[in-house]
Amino acid sequence: MKMASYLYDVSFWVVVNLFLAIAVIGLVLIKYSMERSAVRVEKVEKKPSLVEYLDLFEKLAQQGDFSKAVSETFARLFKKLCELNGFDPRFSTPMEVIEGGKLPEHIRQALTEMYAVYEPVRYGLKQPSNQEMEVFRRTLSKLLESV
């Protein structure tokens, strides 16, 4: 009989609802604080590291496959730079992006120099010369330092 009296007691339900409300608010606050700390970590790691593209270029060039070094490196770097600057590389050619005027000037200039080497290699199936390889390497290094 005492159990039935608790079920009909208003103060019992007020206390139960108060505990439930505190638990829900606590869980929401924990979730919010975890999301905020994750956002802070993203902001700290904002600067992209593009050193892997120089490593890829050097690795393929050391293997003696100069055309693959140029074409693979440029394609991957172009895709990454498009993502970083808010473009979808699937719907634009490199020249459309370069000439679009939306890239920062130092990136546009570096991509223009690298594209001059990439285009004949990729579309003309031409082997790049040592001088072209050096221009590509130097421009890539300069670009990676400035991004």
Backbone as CSV, one residue per row, in Angstrom:
resi,resn,N_x,N_y,N_z,CA_x,CA_y,CA_z,C_x,C_y,C_z
1,MET,0.795,-1.190,0.000,0.000,0.000,0.000,0.844,1.263,0.000
2,LYS,1.989,1.210,0.630,2.831,2.394,0.662,3.353,2.719,-0.733
3,MET,3.588,1.691,-1.580,4.064,1.912,-2.929,3.047,2.719,-3.732
4,ALA,1.807,2.410,-3.573,0.752,3.123,-4.288,0.706,4.576,-3.845
5,SER,0.987,4.832,-2.608,0.943,6.207,-2.137,2.077,7.044,-2.741
6,TYR,3.248,6.422,-3.018,4.343,7.149,-3.663,4.011,7.482,-5.114
7,LEU,3.326,6.585,-5.798,2.978,6.811,-7.188,2.011,7.971,-7.364
8,TYR,1.217,8.244,-6.365,0.243,9.328,-6.455,0.733,10.601,-5.773
9,ASP,1.929,10.568,-5.249,2.470,11.731,-4.553,3.142,12.663,-5.563
10,VAL,2.734,13.902,-5.602,3.252,14.878,-6.556,4.720,15.195,-6.278
11,SER,5.122,15.284,-5.078,6.510,15.623,-4.764,7.465,14.525,-5.232
12,PHE,7.022,13.261,-5.210,7.845,12.161,-5.726,8.142,12.381,-7.213
13,TRP,7.141,12.707,-7.981,7.326,12.902,-9.434,8.114,14.168,-9.739
14,VAL,7.999,15.178,-8.912,8.796,16.389,-9.094,10.273,16.063,-8.901
15,VAL,10.591,15.267,-7.898,11.979,14.893,-7.636,12.518,14.014,-8.777
16,VAL,11.731,13.053,-9.249,12.154,12.185,-10.348,12.407,13.019,-11.604
17,ASN,11.487,13.915,-11.933,11.655,14.762,-13.109,12.846,15.706,-12.982
18,LEU,13.101,16.168,-11.779,14.253,17.033,-11.543,15.553,16.277,-11.796
19,PHE,15.655,15.050,-11.305,16.852,14.236,-11.561,17.021,13.943,-13.048
20,LEU,15.954,13.622,-13.735,16.012,13.361,-15.174,16.454,14.611,-15.947
21,ALA,15.935,15.758,-15.569,16.307,17.005,-16.240,17.788,17.314,-16.017
22,ILE,18.275,17.096,-14.813,19.688,17.330,-14.518,20.562,16.376,-15.332
23,ALA,20.131,15.111,-15.442,20.906,14.138,-16.218,20.954,14.519,-17.692
24,VAL,19.844,14.938,-18.270,19.805,15.339,-19.683,20.668,16.573,-19.911
25,ILE,20.561,17.555,-19.053,21.380,18.764,-19.191,22.858,18.431,-19.066
26,GLY,23.201,17.551,-18.145,24.603,17.135,-17.991,25.129,16.456,-19.241
27,LEU,24.352,15.555,-19.833,24.776,14.876,-21.065,24.930,15.845,-22.227
28,VAL,24.018,16.799,-22.325,24.117,17.801,-23.397,25.373,18.653,-23.212
29,LEU,25.671,19.039,-21.988,26.871,19.839,-21.726,28.148,19.047,-22.017
30,ILE,28.162,17.775,-21.681,29.336,16.940,-21.974,29.533,16.828,-23.483
31,LYS,28.461,16.588,-24.216,28.553,16.483,-25.677,29.037,17.808,-26.281
32,TYR,28.493,18.913,-25.802,28.893,20.229,-26.312,30.368,20.506,-26.043
33,SER,30.851,20.170,-24.846,32.260,20.430,-24.533,33.188,19.555,-25.370
34,MET,32.768,18.325,-25.673,33.588,17.451,-26.512,33.652,17.984,-27.949
35,GLU,32.541,18.497,-28.457,32.529,19.062,-29.805,33.397,20.311,-29.883
36,ARG,33.350,21.135,-28.864,34.166,22.356,-28.866,35.639,22.034,-28.847
37,SER,36.053,21.046,-28.084,37.468,20.698,-28.045,37.911,20.110,-29.377
38,ALA,37.051,19.389,-30.063,37.388,18.845,-31.382,37.548,19.972,-32.385
39,VAL,36.726,20.995,-32.295,36.832,22.138,-33.209,38.139,22.874,-32.968
40,ARG,38.550,23.024,-31.737,39.809,23.698,-31.441,40.989,22.953,-32.047
41,VAL,40.960,21.649,-31.990,42.044,20.848,-32.571,42.089,21.061,-34.075
42,GLU,40.952,21.121,-34.744,40.918,21.360,-36.177,41.513,22.728,-36.514
43,LYS,41.215,23.728,-35.716,41.731,25.061,-35.986,43.240,25.122,-35.808
44,VAL,43.765,24.374,-34.877,45.206,24.365,-34.663,45.914,23.714,-35.844
45,GLU,45.335,22.667,-36.399,45.937,21.945,-37.503,45.497,22.493,-38.853
46,LYS,45.180,23.761,-38.935,44.650,24.378,-40.149,45.660,24.378,-41.294
47,LYS,46.921,24.612,-41.003,47.922,24.701,-42.057,48.200,23.316,-42.636
48,PRO,47.950,23.156,-43.937,48.146,21.830,-44.531,49.616,21.513,-44.750
49,SER,49.936,20.264,-44.664,51.292,19.820,-44.945,51.305,19.159,-46.315
50,LEU,52.034,19.754,-47.235,52.077,19.244,-48.599,53.432,18.629,-48.931
51,VAL,54.208,18.325,-47.909,55.539,17.761,-48.108,55.460,16.392,-48.773
52,GLU,54.360,15.685,-48.551,54.215,14.350,-49.134,54.272,14.387,-50.664
53,TYR,53.879,15.495,-51.269,53.903,15.600,-52.728,55.335,15.742,-53.246
54,LEU,56.153,16.466,-52.512,57.566,16.567,-52.882,58.242,15.209,-52.707
55,ASP,57.891,14.509,-51.632,58.442,13.164,-51.409,58.026,12.207,-52.522
56,LEU,56.767,12.282,-52.938,56.282,11.437,-54.033,57.042,11.740,-55.320
57,PHE,57.215,13.020,-55.601,57.932,13.433,-56.814,59.364,12.906,-56.790
58,GLU,60.048,13.102,-55.674,61.442,12.656,-55.561,61.556,11.133,-55.680
59,LYS,60.634,10.431,-55.058,60.662,8.971,-55.098,60.490,8.462,-56.534
60,LEU,59.510,8.990,-57.251,59.271,8.549,-58.629,60.400,8.986,-59.559
61,ALA,60.968,10.151,-59.306,62.076,10.630,-60.139,63.318,9.771,-59.916
62,GLN,63.563,9.346,-58.704,64.709,8.488,-58.423,64.569,7.121,-59.082
63,GLN,63.345,6.687,-59.290,63.105,5.424,-59.973,63.306,5.557,-61.477
64,GLY,63.470,6.784,-61.958,63.733,7.028,-63.371,62.484,7.232,-64.214
65,ASP,61.320,7.213,-63.604,60.076,7.412,-64.344,59.670,8.885,-64.236
66,PHE,60.331,9.726,-65.036,60.130,11.173,-64.941,58.720,11.591,-65.336
67,SER,58.163,10.977,-66.378,56.825,11.376,-66.797,55.786,11.020,-65.728
68,LYS,55.933,9.881,-65.093,55.012,9.502,-64.019,55.209,10.407,-62.810
69,ALA,56.438,10.794,-62.536,56.702,11.696,-61.407,55.968,13.017,-61.595
70,VAL,56.055,13.558,-62.795,55.390,14.840,-63.068,53.875,14.678,-63.067
71,SER,53.367,13.682,-63.792,51.916,13.565,-63.930,51.233,13.173,-62.617
72,GLU,51.787,12.233,-61.887,51.188,11.817,-60.613,51.232,12.953,-59.587
73,THR,52.381,13.584,-59.479,52.533,14.645,-58.481,51.612,15.812,-58.782
74,PHE,51.579,16.251,-60.041,50.732,17.388,-60.374,49.261,17.057,-60.159
75,ALA,48.828,15.878,-60.583,47.414,15.513,-60.441,46.992,15.497,-58.974
76,ARG,47.807,14.886,-58.137,47.458,14.810,-56.714,47.535,16.179,-56.030
77,LEU,48.573,16.937,-56.357,48.723,18.269,-55.771,47.594,19.185,-56.220
78,PHE,47.234,19.123,-57.486,46.141,19.943,-58.008,44.839,19.625,-57.279
79,LYS,44.563,18.360,-57.094,43.342,17.946,-56.390,43.334,18.496,-54.967
80,LYS,44.469,18.382,-54.273,44.554,18.862,-52.887,44.403,20.379,-52.811
81,LEU,45.058,21.106,-53.722,44.952,22.565,-53.719,43.537,23.016,-54.045
82,CYS,42.870,22.294,-54.913,41.467,22.613,-55.214,40.600,22.433,-53.975
83,GLU,40.803,21.345,-53.266,40.033,21.099,-52.045,40.296,22.187,-51.007
84,LEU,41.559,22.587,-50.863,41.905,23.606,-49.874,41.326,24.974,-50.218
85,ASN,41.131,25.236,-51.511,40.623,26.538,-51.934,39.151,26.504,-52.330
86,GLY,38.463,25.405,-52.065,37.023,25.348,-52.260,36.559,25.045,-53.675
87,PHE,37.357,24.371,-54.462,36.956,23.984,-55.809,36.707,22.485,-55.852
88,ASP,35.890,22.069,-56.805,35.719,20.640,-57.053,36.504,20.319,-58.316
89,PRO,37.628,19.604,-58.187,38.486,19.377,-59.350,37.865,18.463,-60.404
90,ARG,36.766,17.804,-60.073,36.139,16.918,-61.051,35.451,17.699,-62.166
91,PHE,35.090,18.938,-61.909,34.309,19.696,-62.870,35.097,20.806,-63.552
92,SER,36.388,20.851,-63.355,37.209,21.895,-63.958,38.540,21.312,-64.411
93,THR,39.052,21.859,-65.501,40.391,21.484,-65.929,41.382,22.327,-65.133
94,PRO,42.631,21.920,-65.103,43.614,22.743,-64.388,43.683,24.175,-64.927
95,MET,43.633,24.343,-66.234,43.723,25.700,-66.781,42.501,26.539,-66.418
96,GLU,41.322,25.929,-66.333,40.136,26.682,-65.926,40.282,27.187,-64.495
97,VAL,40.838,26.362,-63.649,41.041,26.770,-62.252,42.124,27.842,-62.171
98,ILE,43.219,27.638,-62.904,44.330,28.593,-62.873,43.892,29.951,-63.397
99,GLU,43.162,29.957,-64.500,42.740,31.216,-65.114,41.474,31.792,-64.492
100,GLY,40.855,31.058,-63.569,39.607,31.501,-62.964,39.742,32.729,-62.085
101,GLY,40.933,33.013,-61.607,41.163,34.195,-60.790,40.775,34.050,-59.329
102,LYS,40.428,32.862,-58.903,40.009,32.679,-57.513,41.108,32.125,-56.619
103,LEU,42.195,31.699,-57.214,43.325,31.185,-56.433,44.199,32.339,-55.957
104,PRO,44.849,32.180,-54.820,45.847,33.177,-54.421,46.946,33.269,-55.482
105,GLU,47.510,34.432,-55.630,48.464,34.695,-56.716,49.674,33.762,-56.692
106,HIS,50.243,33.505,-55.521,51.433,32.640,-55.472,51.099,31.204,-55.878
107,ILE,49.912,30.728,-55.545,49.507,29.378,-55.963,49.236,29.353,-57.460
108,ARG,48.565,30.371,-57.961,48.267,30.444,-59.393,49.545,30.465,-60.216
109,GLN,50.507,31.255,-59.787,51.772,31.368,-60.515,52.537,30.034,-60.490
110,ALA,52.578,29.384,-59.346,53.284,28.101,-59.246,52.594,27.032,-60.085
111,LEU,51.267,26.983,-60.031,50.546,26.000,-60.835,50.736,26.251,-62.328
112,THR,50.830,27.498,-62.721,51.059,27.826,-64.139,52.407,27.281,-64.593
113,GLU,53.444,27.491,-63.788,54.781,26.988,-64.140,54.805,25.458,-64.172
114,MET,54.156,24.840,-63.211,54.141,23.381,-63.161,53.280,22.797,-64.290
115,TYR,52.206,23.490,-64.629,51.331,23.008,-65.701,52.035,23.050,-67.055
116,ALA,52.939,24.000,-67.223,53.700,24.084,-68.473,54.543,22.822,-68.670
117,VAL,54.969,22.197,-67.617,55.711,20.937,-67.699,54.731,19.760,-67.774
118,TYR,53.656,19.838,-67.014,52.694,18.736,-66.903,51.937,18.482,-68.207
119,GLU,51.506,19.546,-68.870,50.638,19.378,-70.044,51.267,18.534,-71.153
120,PRO,52.485,18.833,-71.608,53.064,17.981,-72.653,53.352,16.551,-72.183
121,VAL,53.629,16.400,-70.898,53.901,15.064,-70.367,52.613,14.253,-70.317
122,ARG,51.563,14.855,-69.810,50.295,14.132,-69.614,49.566,13.906,-70.930
123,TYR,49.438,14.947,-71.741,48.615,14.845,-72.943,49.424,14.550,-74.199
124,GLY,50.699,14.904,-74.201,51.542,14.654,-75.372,52.419,13.427,-75.223
125,LEU,52.341,12.778,-74.066,53.152,11.591,-73.763,54.637,11.841,-73.998
126,LYS,55.084,13.030,-73.624,56.473,13.450,-73.799,57.250,13.186,-72.511
127,GLN,58.486,12.777,-72.651,59.360,12.626,-71.496,59.920,14.013,-71.137
128,PRO,59.809,14.421,-69.876,60.352,15.732,-69.507,61.879,15.713,-69.505
129,SER,62.442,16.829,-69.899,63.897,16.948,-69.889,64.382,17.185,-68.465
130,ASN,65.691,17.125,-68.283,66.270,17.395,-66.959,65.972,18.821,-66.521
131,GLN,66.001,19.753,-67.472,65.707,21.150,-67.152,64.246,21.297,-66.713
132,GLU,63.328,20.627,-67.391,61.917,20.694,-67.011,61.690,20.052,-65.643
133,MET,62.397,18.974,-65.395,62.291,18.334,-64.085,62.769,19.270,-62.978
134,GLU,63.836,19.982,-63.238,64.362,20.917,-62.249,63.402,22.078,-62.024
135,VAL,62.803,22.593,-63.095,61.811,23.668,-62.961,60.626,23.169,-62.126
136,PHE,60.157,21.971,-62.422,59.029,21.387,-61.683,59.394,21.219,-60.210
137,ARG,60.557,20.682,-59.931,61.014,20.448,-58.558,61.162,21.766,-57.792
138,ARG,61.791,22.744,-58.426,62.008,24.039,-57.775,60.674,24.740,-57.495
139,THR,59.766,24.703,-58.465,58.471,25.346,-58.303,57.653,24.635,-57.218
140,LEU,57.701,23.319,-57.217,56.998,22.547,-56.197,57.533,22.878,-54.804
141,SER,58.839,22.947,-54.664,59.433,23.295,-53.358,59.031,24.684,-52.920
142,LYS,59.052,25.624,-53.850,58.674,26.994,-53.536,57.205,27.081,-53.137
143,LEU,56.378,26.333,-53.829,54.944,26.324,-53.518,54.691,25.724,-52.136
144,LEU,55.369,24.656,-51.821,55.173,24.002,-50.542,55.620,24.885,-49.380
145,GLU,56.615,25.708,-49.600,57.072,26.623,-48.550,56.061,27.751,-48.324
146,SER,55.380,28.165,-49.381,54.486,29.319,-49.270,53.062,28.962,-48.836
147,VAL,52.709,27.673,-48.894,51.331,27.295,-48.517,51.252,27.014,-47.055
